[in-house]
Amino acid sequence: MSNIPKLGQNNLIQTRRFITFIDVLYDNKNIFIFHSQREAKNIFEFENNSQDEKEMITLYGDLDQNVSSNHKSKDLLNATKYMFGGDEEKFSIVRTKSRLHEMMQESYYKQSMERIGFKF
């Protein structure tokens, strides 16, 4: 794979697809060769203070004020905050960086080659 763009909040669909792609490769012990102008650890960029996040904080504040003490409403609010807060993406990015790092190690390469029958 070549020309991997900087991934993050500005292209979430591509970021999620790349993360899923790496997850599948990693889970199946596949070898992944790529070329990028950035090191693997710098492919992702996730800003903490983007305009979208500020808007979501305002929305959360409005929701907090309008939700009654009903437990189901509070649970829904908390789930919404998690889904749109970027926590899932941030966790996935950290996991993917770790997997990319591991996939670049000689031990991973040997395991991948042994999986297909190559003996060292």
C-alpha positions as CSV (number, residue, x, y, z in Angstrom):
1,M,0.0,0.0,0.0
2,S,1.3,3.4,-0.8
3,N,0.4,7.1,-0.3
4,I,-1.4,6.6,3.0
5,P,-2.8,10.0,4.0
6,K,-2.7,11.4,7.5
7,L,-5.7,9.8,9.2
8,G,-7.9,11.3,11.9
9,Q,-10.9,13.4,12.5
10,N,-10.9,15.0,9.1
11,N,-11.4,11.7,7.3
12,L,-13.1,9.4,9.9
13,I,-14.5,7.0,7.3
14,Q,-11.0,6.3,5.8
15,T,-9.5,6.2,9.3
16,R,-12.0,3.6,10.5
17,R,-11.5,1.5,7.3
18,F,-7.7,1.6,7.8
19,I,-8.1,0.5,11.4
20,T,-10.4,-2.3,10.4
21,F,-7.9,-3.3,7.7
22,I,-5.0,-3.4,10.1
23,D,-7.1,-5.4,12.6
24,V,-7.9,-8.1,10.0
25,L,-4.2,-8.3,8.9
26,Y,-3.0,-8.5,12.5
27,D,-5.6,-11.1,13.6
28,N,-4.6,-13.3,10.7
29,K,-0.9,-12.7,11.2
30,N,-0.5,-11.3,7.7
31,I,2.5,-9.2,6.5
32,F,1.7,-5.6,5.5
33,I,4.1,-3.6,3.4
34,F,3.3,0.1,3.0
35,H,5.0,3.3,1.9
36,S,4.2,6.6,3.5
37,Q,5.9,10.0,3.9
38,R,5.3,9.5,7.7
39,E,6.4,6.9,10.1
40,A,3.7,4.4,11.1
41,K,3.5,6.1,14.6
42,N,2.7,9.4,12.9
43,I,0.0,8.3,10.4
44,F,-2.8,9.3,12.8
45,E,-3.7,12.8,13.9
46,F,-6.5,13.3,16.3
47,E,-7.0,16.8,17.5
48,N,-8.5,17.3,21.0
49,N,-9.9,20.8,20.5
50,S,-11.5,20.8,17.1
51,Q,-14.5,22.9,16.2
52,D,-16.6,19.7,16.0
53,E,-15.6,18.8,19.5
54,K,-16.5,22.2,20.8
55,E,-19.9,21.9,19.1
56,M,-20.4,18.5,20.7
57,I,-19.6,19.8,24.1
58,T,-22.2,22.5,23.7
59,L,-24.7,19.8,22.5
60,Y,-23.9,17.7,25.6
61,G,-24.5,20.6,27.9
62,D,-27.8,21.2,26.3
63,L,-28.7,17.6,26.6
64,D,-27.7,17.4,30.2
65,Q,-30.0,20.3,31.0
66,N,-32.9,18.8,29.2
67,V,-32.7,15.2,30.4
68,S,-34.9,14.3,33.3
69,S,-33.8,12.1,36.2
70,N,-35.1,9.1,34.3
71,H,-32.3,6.5,34.4
72,K,-33.0,5.4,30.8
73,S,-32.6,8.9,29.5
74,K,-29.3,9.3,31.5
75,D,-28.0,6.0,30.1
76,L,-28.9,7.2,26.6
77,L,-27.1,10.5,27.2
78,N,-24.0,8.7,28.5
79,A,-24.0,6.4,25.5
80,T,-24.3,9.3,23.1
81,K,-21.4,11.1,24.8
82,Y,-19.3,8.0,24.4
83,M,-20.2,7.4,20.7
84,F,-19.6,11.0,19.6
85,G,-16.8,11.9,22.0
86,G,-14.1,10.3,20.0
87,D,-13.1,8.0,22.8
88,E,-13.6,4.9,20.6
89,E,-11.6,6.3,17.8
90,K,-8.8,7.4,20.1
91,F,-8.7,3.9,21.7
92,S,-8.7,2.3,18.2
93,I,-5.9,4.5,17.0
94,V,-3.7,3.7,20.0
95,R,-4.4,0.0,19.4
96,T,-3.6,0.3,15.7
97,K,-0.4,2.1,16.4
98,S,0.7,-0.6,18.7
99,R,-0.3,-3.3,16.2
100,L,1.6,-1.6,13.4
101,H,4.7,-1.4,15.7
102,E,4.4,-5.1,16.5
103,M,3.9,-5.9,12.8
104,M,7.3,-4.3,12.0
105,Q,9.1,-6.6,14.4
106,E,11.2,-9.5,13.2
107,S,9.3,-11.9,15.6
108,Y,6.0,-11.0,13.9
109,Y,7.5,-11.5,10.5
110,K,8.8,-14.9,11.5
111,Q,5.4,-16.0,13.0
112,S,3.7,-14.8,9.8
113,M,6.1,-16.8,7.6
114,E,5.8,-19.9,9.7
115,R,2.0,-19.7,9.5
116,I,2.3,-20.2,5.8
117,G,4.8,-23.1,6.1
118,F,8.1,-21.2,5.7
119,K,10.8,-22.6,8.1
120,F,13.7,-20.5,9.4
